[in-house]
Amino acid sequence: MVGLSLGEQHFIQGGISQDLRCDGRKRLTFRPIHVETGVIPQANGSARVRMGATDVIASVKAELGKPSFLQPNKGKVSIHIDCSSTAEPAFEGRGGDELSSELSNALQSCLLGGKSGEGAGIDLSSLIVIEGKICWDLYIDGLVVSSDGNLLDALGAAIKAALSNTGIPRVQVAVGESSDDQPEVDVSDEEFLQFDTSGIPVIVTLTKVGRHYIVDATSEEESQMSSAISFSVNRQGHICGITKRGGAGMDPSIILDMVSVAKHVSEQLINKLDSEIASAEAEDQE
């Protein structure tokens, strides 16, 4: 929890109303973004993303499993976030557990769509090896190393970068004696298929402070918010998921305007993130 004096609160709110934030940014400008990939060698893919002083890590582990009975043509993805108690004093004890759960659920909503998988930013059908019998299960873990606001957007960027870094082993399927048998598979240790991240969205959170909303809010700015809406937007400008926090309600007309702004800002974020991921991958291969 950020403790600010009344004067500091007025200074933050006044700067936002004049489109000049405390760190010199405009309302719709992100902090510098830095990406590293391949930071966890044991994982199938991993990445570290820094947005200002916010620092997060995401890793991807792929394991063969069985599709669910209700979705035999789709693989499975689970997302779990851990908030390190060293990142923020408020993360100690139940505070960290509650935030971890909130972030995990928000990322599930933004990246995986509804329970049916419709609108998912991650193509679950691409994880199928044999329909109804074998699929890839992706376990995505995120760690908040340091927190200075906008955790959801940073974690979404780290997951996108980690998936871009992910190699799925090539699987050879041996034909069984009968169609009811569980097929035998040979998982390659040398050949890997690059995970397609072209359709994975970025997350843009618009935080409402006073009468205005801002992107990439710091912890101090978040302490002054009335509400925040996070949009996951893909490269085509389609909204893949929406999640809201904060108790204050919003007029529907304002939300429509926020959707338009989120689409515009997401283009800049996608281009910047793609550039950073490409640079990180090039350095990783050297």
N, C-alpha and C positions, 0 to 999 in steps of 0.2 A: 504494500500500500504506500503510495506516494503522499507525503505530508507537505502541503504547500501553505504558505501564509496567504491571507486575503489579497495582499498586494501582488503576490506572484500569480495567483489565480486570475486577477484582473489583467495582468500583463500578458498572460498566455491567451486569454479570450480576446483581448483587444488586438493583439497581433494577428490572430486568425481572422478577425473581422476586417482587418486592413490588408489581408492577403500577404502578410509578412510574419512568418513564424519565428520562434526563438532562435532556431539554427539557420535562419536566412532563407529557408525554402518557401515556395508558394504553396497554396493549399493542396494542389494536385501534383506535387513533386515528391518522388521517392528519394530516400537516402541512397548513398552509393551502395551497390550490391557487389559482393565478392563471392565467387563459387570455387570450391575445390571438389574434385571427384576422386573416387577410389581411396577414400580415407580409412576404410575398414577392409583390409585384404580378405578376411574370412567370409565376407558377405558376397552375394552375387552382384550387388551394386551398392554404392554408397556415395554420399555427397555432404559437404558442409557449406552452409550459406550464412553469410553475415550481411545484415541490413543495419548499417550504423553500428550500435553497440548490441543489437540483438544477434545472437549466435546460436544456430541450431544445426543438428546432424540428423540425417535420415539414412537408414540402411534397408536393403531388400534381401530377403532370403527366399529362395524358390525350392519347394519340395513337391514331389509327386503325391497326388491324393486322388480321391474319388469325387466326382461331381455330386451335388445334392440331387435327391430324387425329383424335386420340383423344378430344377434347372439343369437338366442333363447335358445341355449344350454350352455351359459356361463354367469357367474356372472360378476360383475363389480368391478374394483379397481381404486381408484384415489389416487394420491400422491401429497401432497402439503408440501413445505418446507418454513420455516420462519427463516430468519437470524436476530437474536437479535442484536439491535444496540449497546448493551453493549459488544457484543463479539468482535467487531472490529469497530474502528471509521469509516472505509470505508463503513460499512453497513448502516450508517445513510442515510435517504432519498432514492433517486432513486438507489444508489449503492446497497443497500440491496435488493430492489425490483428486480433489474436485476439479481442479483446472485441467489435469491430465485427461480425466473423463470427458470434460466439456470440449477440449480440443480434439480428442479422438472422434467423438460423435460428430463434431462440425466438419472434420476432414472426410469422414465417411459420407456425410450428406453432400459435401461439395464435389467429391471426386468419384463416388460410387453410385450416386443417384438414389432412388428409392429402393425398397426391399426387392422389387422385381428386377432391379438393375437397369431399368429404363432411364435414359438420360445420363448414364454413367460416363465420366470422362475417361475411365480406363476400360478398354474393350475386353470384357471378360470372355467373349467367345474365342479370342485369340489364344487363350490359355488352355484350350481343349487339345488333348492328345488323341483320345478315342472317345467319341460321344457316349455319355452315360457310364463310362468305365474308368477312364484315366484323365486327369487334368493336372495342371500346375496350380499349386496353392502358393500365393505370394504373401509373405509376412513382412509388413512394412513397420519398422520401429523408428520413432523419432525421439530425439533427446534435446531438451532445451538447456543449453550450456550457459547462456547469459541472456537476460531479459531486459529489453528497453522498449517494450511496446511492439504491437503488430505481429504477434507470434503466429497467428493463423496464416497470414500471407507468407511469412518466412518459411514456415513448415511446408506449406504447399509448394513453394519454390524448391525447397530441399528434396521433397519427394519426387518432383518432376525431374530434377537433376540426377537423383539416385536411380530412377527408372531409366533415364537416358544412359546411365553407366552400367545398367544391368545386362548380363549375358545369360540367356536361358540355354542350358545344355541341349544339344540335339538328341532326339530320342528315336531309336530304331525299334519298331514293334514286330515281334515274332507272332505269326498267325497260330492261334491255339487250335486244339483238336475240335472244339465245339464253340459255338458263339456264346455259350453261357459261361465258359471259362474266363477267368481273369487273365488277359493277355500278358505274356512275358515281355519285358522291355529291356533294352540295353541303353543306358544313359552314358553319353560320351563325356570323357574328361578333357577332350581337346577341342571339340567343335562346339561353338556357341552361336546362338541366334540373338541378334541385337533386338532388344525390346523396342517396339514402335511407340514413340512418345508424341507423334505428330498431333494426335487428337487430345492429349492431356491438357486440361485447362490450367490457367493460373488463377490465383485467388486475389481479388481486390476488395479490401475492406474500406468502406466509407464511414468515417467516424463523425458523428454530429456533435459539434461544440457550439453552443449558442444557436445562431441562425444559419450557420454554415457547416459544411462537411469537408473533411480532409482525408488524404490517403497517407498510409504509412505513419500512423500516429505514434509518438513516443509515449513512454509510461506517464510522464507529466501531463501530456495532452489527453491521454485516455482517462486520467483521473478527473477531467473536466467534462467528459462526454455525457450526453443524455441517452444516447443509443448508438449502435453501430450495426451496419448491414454488410455482410460479406457475400460477394458474388464470385462464382467460379465461371470463367469465360474462356472459351476455346479460341483457336486461331480464326475460325469463321465468324466470330462475334456472337456465337450462340451461348445462352446462359445454361450452364449444366447443373447449377445448384445455388441455393440461397439460404443463408442462415442469419439470424438476428440475435443480438444480445443487448441488454439494457432495458430498463423498465418503461421508458417513455414510448408512447405510440407515435405513429407517423401518418401524415396525410397521404392517401394513395397517389395523389398527383406528384408529391415530392419523391416517392419511391420510383415512379416512372422516369423522372428526371435523373435520379441516381443510377438507374439501369443504363441510361444513355451515357452518363459520365463514366461508369464502370467499363463499358464497352470501349470507349475512347482511350481510357487510361491503360486498359489491358493490352492494347496494341503495343504501346511503348514498353510495357513490362515484359511482354513475350519476346520482343525484339532484343531487349537488353539481356534477358535471361538466356536466350538462345546463344547470343554472342559470348556471354560469360561461360556457358557450358562448353561451347566449342573450344574456347581458349583453354579451359581447364582440362578437357579431354586431350588436347594437343600436348599440354605440359605433362599429363599423366603418361603419355606414350613415349616421351623422350627418355 
